[in-house]
Amino acid sequence: MNQEEPETPRLTVIGTGYLGATHAICMAVLGYEVLGVDVDQDKIDRLASGEVPIFEPGLPELLTKALDSGRLRFTTSFEEAGTFGDVHFLCVGTPQQAGSDAADLSYLDAAVRSLAPHLRRRALVVGKSTVPVGTAALLTGLVQELAPAGKEVELAWNPEFLREGFAVDDTMRPDRMVFGVTSDWADERLRAAFKPVLDLGTPVIRTDLATAELVKVAANSFLATKISYINAMAEVCEAVGADVKDLADSLALDDRIGGRFLKPGLGFGGGCLPKDIRAFAHRAEEIGVGQAVSFLRHVDDINRRRRARTVDLVRELLGGDFTGRRIAAWGAAFKPNSDDIRDAPALDVAHTMNDLGADVRVYDPAALGNARRAFPELRYGESAFDVAQDADVVVLLTEWSDFREVDPAALAGVVRHKRIVDGRHALDAAQWRAAGWEYRALGRS
């Protein structure tokens, strides 16, 4: 390592959304000097004042700790970032393009074009965003063309594997780290930038840029496939009168398969799995290997069908007509312990039932603010019992513990009819049926 380079590098984090805010805060708590950078002044101001703009357990407390330590600051100045940082992490979003399955790389391109002209000394730029394979190679050329330091600036890829609701633990105690690098120096800089994490014994895979880019989309594609597989089995079970939960439990005991992500229900959503598998399939077609991952199109189709099938279950319980019927929708976020409603199956189902004439009332412990902004036409309540008042059907759409812990006998006292659709296989069917409820779930008779 160059003697002029600090043993403990100073870090910048470009983009302070879900990934960037979490990374900046955790790295500061681990002892690094960190500068968070964003073009959104309001977001910067909120973070600097100690407000986390996302719902993530444990993160607000860590932000307070990081700010109090003096090691974490925020700015909108890329010039300041270039002067300050030794290792620059790119953490901007790569959403799905409007009207296409391709990833929108405009935010990433803008971040690089804003940062690179201020890189006047040797530095490492590290991509963490999920991107189509080949992006890192293109960005390397762009960075070195625009940076005054030229080829003294290197680019690496370090994909993130955060699970919403567990992001702090996944950042500070990850199960593995992947370093896509083109030199020993880049590898050394990354190891210095993650020393406290690596000191815990975290396994490191050193690889090339393309492989590092592929790791994240391959992991998400595998998980999406496993989820859609058991949901495909649920469709078969419905056709023959079998029980998909018992089927899943049996498969889970085979150690070649395992039970994680083998849970039938409404399917996946959020800002990662749906758009990542679509972008992966799109990129594979661009480079001439679309046939190899064509199954991902079927994975996506199966996942989308679960939403329609959940609506069908509710319709069946209502005798075929939603008009004027009151529905309690439990959940808005795409998963529990999150306020993320991007491509949320829960809100998709609630919105569909509303359009079919139902009086839908939604409650979620964390995502109500986001839901109200995205779906102002829906009605919302203050608790699970509040939205269930005089309900003809209760529909569990996000598996929050608040909903799993509801006493079916107590709930029976507020609803009009004791009917429940468990869209997440989160409830004890026997307990609800024993309390006199008509219980339905995807893939169960």
C-alpha positions as CSV (number, residue, x, y, z in Angstrom):
1,M,0.0,0.0,0.0
2,N,1.3,3.5,-0.8
3,Q,2.8,5.1,2.2
4,E,0.9,8.3,1.4
5,E,-2.4,6.5,1.7
6,P,-4.0,6.3,5.2
7,E,-4.2,2.9,6.8
8,T,-7.8,3.7,7.6
9,P,-9.3,5.3,4.5
10,R,-11.9,8.0,4.7
11,L,-15.2,7.0,3.0
12,T,-17.8,8.8,1.0
13,V,-21.2,7.3,0.3
14,I,-22.9,8.6,-2.8
15,G,-26.6,8.3,-2.5
16,T,-28.4,8.3,0.9
17,G,-31.4,6.2,0.2
18,Y,-32.0,2.8,1.8
19,L,-28.7,1.3,0.9
20,G,-26.6,4.5,1.2
21,A,-27.9,5.7,4.5
22,T,-27.5,2.3,6.1
23,H,-23.9,1.9,4.8
24,A,-22.9,5.4,5.8
25,I,-24.3,5.2,9.3
26,C,-22.9,1.7,10.0
27,M,-19.4,2.5,8.7
28,A,-19.3,5.6,10.9
29,V,-20.3,3.5,13.9
30,L,-17.6,1.0,13.1
31,G,-15.0,3.8,13.4
32,Y,-14.6,5.3,9.9
33,E,-14.8,9.0,9.0
34,V,-17.7,9.1,6.5
35,L,-19.3,11.7,4.3
36,G,-22.7,11.0,2.9
37,V,-23.5,12.7,-0.4
38,D,-26.8,13.3,-2.1
39,V,-28.4,15.8,-4.5
40,D,-31.6,15.9,-2.4
41,Q,-31.0,18.8,0.1
42,D,-34.1,17.8,2.2
43,K,-32.8,14.2,2.6
44,I,-29.4,15.5,3.6
45,D,-30.9,18.0,6.1
46,R,-33.1,15.3,7.7
47,L,-30.2,12.9,8.1
48,A,-27.9,15.6,9.5
49,S,-30.6,16.4,12.1
50,G,-30.7,12.8,13.2
51,E,-33.8,11.7,11.2
52,V,-33.7,8.5,9.3
53,P,-36.0,8.9,6.3
54,I,-36.7,5.1,6.0
55,F,-38.1,2.5,8.5
56,E,-35.3,0.2,9.5
57,P,-35.1,-1.3,13.0
58,G,-32.0,-0.1,14.9
59,L,-30.9,2.5,12.4
60,P,-32.2,5.7,14.1
61,E,-30.3,4.8,17.2
62,L,-27.1,4.2,15.2
63,L,-27.5,7.5,13.4
64,T,-27.6,9.4,16.6
65,K,-24.5,7.5,17.8
66,A,-22.7,8.2,14.5
67,L,-23.5,11.9,14.5
68,D,-22.6,12.3,18.2
69,S,-19.2,10.7,17.4
70,G,-18.4,13.4,14.9
71,R,-17.4,10.8,12.3
72,L,-20.5,11.2,10.1
73,R,-21.4,14.2,8.1
74,F,-23.6,14.9,5.1
75,T,-23.3,17.2,2.1
76,T,-24.6,17.9,-1.4
77,S,-21.1,18.9,-2.6
78,F,-19.3,16.4,-4.9
79,E,-16.3,18.7,-4.8
80,E,-16.1,18.2,-1.0
81,A,-16.6,14.5,-1.5
82,G,-13.7,14.2,-4.0
83,T,-11.4,16.1,-1.7
84,F,-12.4,14.2,1.4
85,G,-12.7,10.6,0.3
86,D,-10.1,7.8,-0.3
87,V,-12.8,5.2,-1.0
88,H,-16.1,6.3,-2.7
89,F,-19.1,4.0,-2.5
90,L,-21.8,4.3,-5.2
91,C,-25.1,3.5,-3.6
92,V,-27.7,5.1,-5.9
93,G,-30.8,3.4,-7.1
94,T,-31.1,1.4,-10.3
95,P,-34.9,1.1,-10.8
96,Q,-36.7,-0.5,-13.7
97,Q,-36.9,1.7,-16.7
98,A,-40.4,3.0,-17.5
99,G,-41.8,0.9,-20.3
100,S,-39.0,-1.6,-20.3
101,D,-37.6,-4.5,-18.2
102,A,-34.1,-2.9,-18.4
103,A,-32.4,-1.3,-15.4
104,D,-32.4,2.5,-15.4
105,L,-28.7,3.5,-14.9
106,S,-29.3,7.2,-15.2
107,Y,-28.8,7.9,-11.5
108,L,-25.6,5.9,-11.4
109,D,-24.3,7.6,-14.5
110,A,-25.1,11.0,-13.0
111,A,-23.3,10.2,-9.8
112,V,-20.2,9.1,-11.6
113,R,-20.2,12.2,-13.8
114,S,-20.7,14.4,-10.7
115,L,-17.9,12.8,-8.7
116,A,-15.2,12.0,-11.2
117,P,-14.1,15.5,-12.1
118,H,-13.2,16.1,-8.5
119,L,-11.0,13.0,-8.1
120,R,-7.5,14.6,-8.3
121,R,-5.5,11.9,-6.5
122,R,-5.4,8.2,-6.3
123,A,-8.8,6.8,-5.1
124,L,-11.0,3.8,-5.3
125,V,-14.6,4.1,-6.6
126,V,-16.7,1.1,-5.4
127,G,-20.1,0.2,-6.9
128,K,-22.6,-1.3,-4.5
129,S,-25.7,-0.8,-6.6
130,T,-27.3,-3.7,-8.5
131,V,-26.4,-3.4,-12.1
132,P,-26.5,-5.3,-15.4
133,V,-23.3,-7.2,-16.0
134,G,-20.8,-5.1,-18.0
135,T,-21.7,-1.8,-16.2
136,A,-18.5,-1.7,-14.2
137,A,-16.3,-2.0,-17.2
138,L,-18.2,1.0,-18.8
139,L,-18.0,3.0,-15.7
140,T,-14.2,2.4,-15.4
141,G,-13.7,4.0,-18.7
142,L,-16.0,6.9,-17.8
143,V,-14.3,7.6,-14.4
144,Q,-10.8,7.5,-15.8
145,E,-11.8,9.8,-18.7
146,L,-13.4,12.4,-16.4
147,A,-11.1,12.3,-13.4
148,P,-8.1,14.6,-13.3
149,A,-6.2,11.7,-11.7
150,G,-7.0,9.5,-14.7
151,K,-6.0,5.9,-14.3
152,E,-4.9,6.5,-10.8
153,V,-8.6,6.2,-10.0
154,E,-9.7,2.5,-10.0
155,L,-13.1,1.0,-9.9
156,A,-14.3,-2.0,-7.9
157,W,-17.6,-3.7,-7.3
158,N,-18.9,-4.8,-3.9
159,P,-22.5,-5.9,-4.2
160,E,-24.8,-5.5,-1.3
161,F,-26.9,-8.3,0.2
162,L,-29.2,-6.3,2.5
163,R,-32.5,-7.7,3.7
164,E,-35.0,-5.0,4.6
165,G,-35.7,-5.3,8.3
166,F,-32.2,-6.8,8.9
167,A,-30.0,-4.2,7.1
168,V,-28.0,-3.2,10.1
169,D,-27.0,-6.7,10.9
170,D,-26.4,-7.5,7.3
171,T,-24.0,-4.5,7.0
172,M,-22.0,-5.0,10.2
173,R,-22.1,-8.8,10.3
174,P,-22.6,-10.0,6.7
175,D,-22.5,-13.7,5.8
176,R,-20.0,-13.0,3.0
177,M,-18.4,-10.2,1.1
178,V,-17.6,-10.1,-2.6
179,F,-14.8,-7.9,-3.9
180,G,-14.7,-7.5,-7.7
181,V,-11.3,-5.9,-8.4
182,T,-8.7,-5.5,-11.1
183,S,-5.6,-5.0,-8.9
184,D,-4.1,-6.0,-5.6
185,W,-4.2,-2.3,-4.6
186,A,-8.0,-2.2,-5.0
187,D,-8.3,-5.4,-3.0
188,E,-6.1,-3.9,-0.2
189,R,-8.2,-0.7,-0.2
190,L,-11.4,-2.6,0.1
191,R,-10.0,-4.7,2.9
192,A,-9.0,-1.6,4.7
193,A,-12.4,-0.1,4.2
194,F,-14.1,-3.1,5.8
195,K,-11.4,-4.1,8.4
196,P,-13.8,-4.3,11.4
197,V,-16.2,-6.5,9.5
198,L,-13.4,-8.8,8.1
199,D,-11.9,-9.1,11.6
200,L,-15.1,-11.0,12.6
201,G,-14.0,-13.7,10.2
202,T,-16.4,-12.8,7.4
203,P,-15.6,-14.8,4.3
204,V,-14.3,-12.8,1.3
205,I,-14.6,-13.8,-2.4
206,R,-12.1,-11.9,-4.5
207,T,-13.2,-12.0,-8.1
208,D,-13.4,-10.0,-11.3
209,L,-15.8,-7.1,-12.0
210,A,-18.3,-9.1,-14.1
211,T,-18.6,-11.9,-11.6
212,A,-19.2,-9.5,-8.7
213,E,-21.9,-7.8,-10.7
214,L,-23.6,-11.2,-11.4
215,V,-23.5,-12.4,-7.8
216,K,-26.3,-10.1,-6.7
217,V,-28.7,-10.7,-9.6
218,A,-27.9,-14.4,-9.5
219,A,-28.7,-14.6,-5.8
220,N,-32.0,-12.7,-6.2
221,S,-32.9,-14.8,-9.2
222,F,-32.4,-18.0,-7.2
223,L,-34.5,-16.7,-4.3
224,A,-37.3,-15.6,-6.6
225,T,-37.3,-18.9,-8.3
226,K,-37.6,-20.8,-5.0
227,I,-40.5,-18.6,-3.9
228,S,-42.3,-19.0,-7.3
229,Y,-41.6,-22.8,-7.3
230,I,-43.6,-23.4,-4.1
231,N,-46.3,-21.0,-5.3
232,A,-46.5,-23.0,-8.6
233,M,-47.0,-26.1,-6.4
234,A,-49.7,-24.2,-4.6
235,E,-51.6,-23.9,-7.9
236,V,-51.3,-27.7,-8.4
237,C,-52.5,-28.3,-4.8
238,E,-55.5,-26.1,-5.4
239,A,-56.4,-28.2,-8.5
240,V,-56.2,-31.5,-6.7
241,G,-57.3,-30.6,-3.2
242,A,-53.8,-31.1,-1.6
243,D,-52.3,-28.9,1.1
244,V,-49.3,-26.8,0.0
245,K,-48.2,-26.0,3.6
246,D,-47.7,-29.7,4.3
247,L,-46.0,-30.1,1.0
248,A,-43.6,-27.3,1.8
249,D,-42.9,-28.6,5.3
250,S,-42.1,-32.0,3.8
251,L,-39.7,-30.5,1.2
252,A,-38.0,-28.4,3.8
253,L,-36.8,-31.4,5.7
254,D,-34.7,-32.5,2.7
255,D,-31.4,-30.8,3.4
256,R,-30.7,-30.5,-0.3
257,I,-33.7,-28.2,-0.6
258,G,-34.1,-26.5,2.8
259,G,-37.0,-24.5,4.1
260,R,-35.8,-20.9,3.7
261,F,-37.8,-19.0,1.1
262,L,-39.9,-22.2,0.5
263,K,-43.0,-20.5,1.9
264,P,-46.2,-20.4,-0.2
265,G,-48.4,-17.3,-0.3
266,L,-48.9,-14.0,-2.0
267,G,-45.4,-13.8,-3.6
268,F,-42.5,-11.4,-3.6
269,G,-42.4,-7.7,-4.2
270,G,-40.3,-4.7,-3.1
271,G,-37.6,-2.8,-4.9
272,C,-35.2,-5.6,-5.6
273,L,-36.4,-9.1,-6.6
274,P,-39.0,-8.1,-9.2
275,K,-37.0,-5.5,-11.1
276,D,-33.7,-7.5,-10.7
277,I,-35.0,-10.6,-12.3
278,R,-36.6,-8.6,-15.2
279,A,-33.4,-6.6,-15.7
280,F,-31.3,-9.9,-15.6
281,A,-33.5,-11.5,-18.3
282,H,-33.3,-8.4,-20.4
283,R,-29.5,-8.1,-20.2
284,A,-29.1,-11.8,-20.9
285,E,-31.1,-11.3,-24.1
286,E,-28.9,-8.3,-25.0
287,I,-25.8,-10.4,-24.8
288,G,-27.2,-13.4,-26.6
289,V,-27.9,-15.8,-23.8
290,G,-31.5,-15.0,-23.2
291,Q,-32.5,-18.7,-23.6
292,A,-30.4,-19.6,-20.5
293,V,-32.5,-17.5,-18.2
294,S,-35.8,-17.6,-20.0
295,F,-37.2,-19.4,-17.0
296,L,-37.1,-16.1,-15.1
297,R,-40.0,-14.9,-17.2
298,H,-42.1,-17.8,-15.9
299,V,-40.9,-17.1,-12.4
300,D,-42.2,-13.5,-12.8
301,D,-45.5,-14.7,-14.3
302,I,-46.1,-17.1,-11.4
303,N,-45.4,-14.4,-8.9
304,R,-47.9,-12.0,-10.6
305,R,-50.6,-14.7,-10.7
306,R,-50.6,-15.0,-6.9
307,R,-52.0,-11.5,-6.5
308,A,-54.9,-12.3,-8.9
309,R,-55.5,-15.6,-7.1
310,T,-55.7,-13.9,-3.7
311,V,-58.3,-11.6,-5.1
312,D,-60.2,-14.7,-6.4
313,L,-60.1,-16.2,-2.9
314,V,-61.8,-13.2,-1.4
315,R,-64.3,-13.0,-4.2
316,E,-65.2,-16.7,-3.6
317,L,-65.8,-16.0,0.1
318,L,-68.1,-13.1,-0.9
319,G,-70.2,-15.2,-3.2
320,G,-68.7,-13.7,-6.4
321,D,-69.3,-9.9,-5.9
322,F,-67.2,-7.2,-4.2
323,T,-69.7,-4.4,-4.6
324,G,-70.2,-2.6,-1.4
325,R,-68.6,-5.3,0.7
326,R,-66.2,-4.1,3.5
327,I,-62.7,-5.6,3.4
328,A,-60.1,-5.3,6.1
329,A,-56.6,-5.3,4.4
330,W,-53.9,-6.1,6.9
331,G,-50.6,-4.9,5.5
332,A,-49.3,-2.5,2.9
333,A,-45.5,-2.9,2.9
334,F,-44.0,-5.6,0.7
335,K,-42.6,-7.4,3.8
336,P,-42.8,-6.9,7.6
337,N,-40.3,-4.7,9.4
338,S,-40.2,-2.3,6.4
339,D,-42.1,0.7,5.2
340,D,-41.2,-0.1,1.5
341,I,-44.3,-0.3,-0.7
342,R,-42.4,-0.6,-4.1
343,D,-44.2,-3.3,-6.1
344,A,-46.0,-4.3,-2.9
345,P,-48.3,-7.3,-3.4
346,A,-50.4,-6.1,-0.5
347,L,-51.3,-2.8,-2.0
348,D,-51.8,-4.3,-5.4
349,V,-54.4,-6.6,-4.0
350,A,-56.1,-3.9,-2.0
351,H,-56.2,-1.6,-5.0
352,T,-57.7,-4.3,-7.2
353,M,-60.4,-5.1,-4.7
354,N,-61.2,-1.4,-4.4
355,D,-61.5,-1.1,-8.1
356,L,-63.9,-4.0,-8.1
357,G,-66.3,-2.1,-5.9
358,A,-65.2,-3.2,-2.4
359,D,-64.9,-0.8,0.6
360,V,-61.3,-1.5,1.4
361,R,-59.7,-0.3,4.6
362,V,-55.9,-0.8,5.0
363,Y,-53.7,-0.9,8.1
364,D,-49.9,-1.4,8.3
365,P,-47.7,-0.7,11.3
366,A,-45.0,1.2,9.4
367,A,-46.0,1.9,5.8
368,L,-49.3,3.9,6.1
369,G,-47.6,7.2,5.2
370,N,-46.1,5.8,2.0
371,A,-49.3,3.9,1.2
372,R,-51.5,7.0,1.6
373,R,-49.3,9.0,-0.8
374,A,-49.2,6.2,-3.4
375,F,-52.9,5.1,-3.1
376,P,-54.9,8.1,-1.8
377,E,-58.1,6.5,-3.1
378,L,-57.9,3.7,-0.5
379,R,-59.2,4.2,3.1
380,Y,-56.9,3.6,6.0
381,G,-57.2,2.8,9.7
382,E,-55.3,3.1,12.9
383,S,-55.0,-0.6,13.9
384,A,-55.8,-4.1,12.8
385,F,-59.1,-4.0,14.8
386,D,-60.0,-0.6,13.6
387,V,-60.0,-1.6,9.9
388,A,-61.8,-4.9,10.8
389,Q,-64.8,-3.1,12.2
390,D,-67.9,-4.6,10.4
391,A,-65.7,-6.3,7.8
392,D,-67.1,-8.9,5.6
393,V,-63.7,-10.4,5.1
394,V,-60.3,-9.9,6.7
395,V,-57.3,-10.3,4.3
396,L,-53.8,-10.7,5.7
397,L,-51.4,-9.4,3.1
398,T,-48.2,-8.6,5.0
399,E,-47.0,-11.0,7.7
400,W,-46.4,-8.5,10.5
401,S,-46.2,-10.0,14.0
402,D,-49.0,-7.7,15.0
403,F,-51.3,-9.6,12.8
404,R,-50.1,-13.1,13.7
405,E,-50.7,-12.3,17.4
406,V,-54.3,-11.2,17.0
407,D,-56.7,-13.3,19.1
408,P,-59.4,-14.7,16.7
409,A,-62.0,-14.8,19.4
410,A,-61.5,-11.1,20.2
411,L,-61.6,-10.1,16.5
412,A,-64.8,-12.0,16.1
413,G,-66.4,-9.3,18.2
414,V,-65.8,-6.5,15.7
415,V,-66.3,-8.1,12.3
416,R,-69.6,-8.6,10.4
417,H,-68.6,-12.0,9.2
418,K,-65.9,-14.3,10.5
419,R,-64.1,-14.9,7.2
420,I,-60.3,-14.6,6.8
421,V,-57.9,-15.0,3.8
422,D,-54.4,-15.7,5.0
423,G,-52.4,-14.4,2.0
424,R,-49.0,-15.2,3.7
425,H,-49.7,-18.5,5.5
426,A,-48.8,-16.7,8.7
427,L,-51.7,-17.7,10.9
428,D,-52.6,-20.9,12.7
429,A,-55.4,-22.3,10.6
430,A,-56.6,-24.7,13.3
431,Q,-56.8,-21.9,15.9
432,W,-58.8,-19.7,13.6
433,R,-61.2,-22.4,12.5
434,A,-61.7,-23.5,16.2
435,A,-62.8,-20.0,16.9
436,G,-65.5,-20.3,14.3
437,W,-63.7,-18.5,11.4
438,E,-63.9,-19.5,7.8
439,Y,-60.2,-19.7,7.0
440,R,-58.8,-19.7,3.4
441,A,-55.2,-19.6,2.1
442,L,-53.6,-20.1,-1.2
443,G,-52.9,-23.8,-1.9
444,R,-55.0,-25.1,1.0
445,S,-58.4,-26.7,0.9
